[in-house]
């Protein structure tokens, strides 16, 4: 069984603050993929990043960075110098490969509110 | 190219009526998923199609829910005898066959059952 936990239901910050969204996962698969998606107020989920279980390198893309640590089964997402446009619900997802299952497991999402 | 499209964008129906929701995936994407998202909640998996294989229906909440897909194109999700608890946004996503690939989501259909 797979499980994704996003313990932070809602985070509220002031613009320009850094913020980290936590994601902890459980899986018995040795090969799996982790994803982050953004769902802005408009409602359409947008893919942000994919990481496979064999690649623990951190990734930075502009103000976004991701920290993948297999030792703690975590895939945390940090936004540096947050902006109002970052306000959205962010979902972490996991897809393992056992049994040919291609159904991802999503966390419940973290709602980020960035105040001007 | 065009993304995933869904129609209608909004649907208001009376309790007990049947509804059909449509999803047009990205061309070339062999996998298609339906999810339900209740207000303020996460994504609830409903059904998964992969090419011509039998769909994975393990997420359908009751036999009032069904879905079809023609080949690797359009899919319809049908809810019969709608109930108020069916009110939600229904999201469709498509992806390339390989499970490593990310999903591309449509804008969703907001269903309100009165």
Interface residues (C-beta under 8 A of the other chain):
Chain A: X33 X35 X37 X42 X43 X44 X45 X46 X47 X50 X52 X91 X95 X97 X102 X103 X104 X106 X107 X108 X109
Chain B: X31 X33 X41 X42 X43 X45 X48 X50 X56 X58 X59 X89 X91 X93 X99 X100 X101 X102 X103 X104 X105 X106 X107 X108
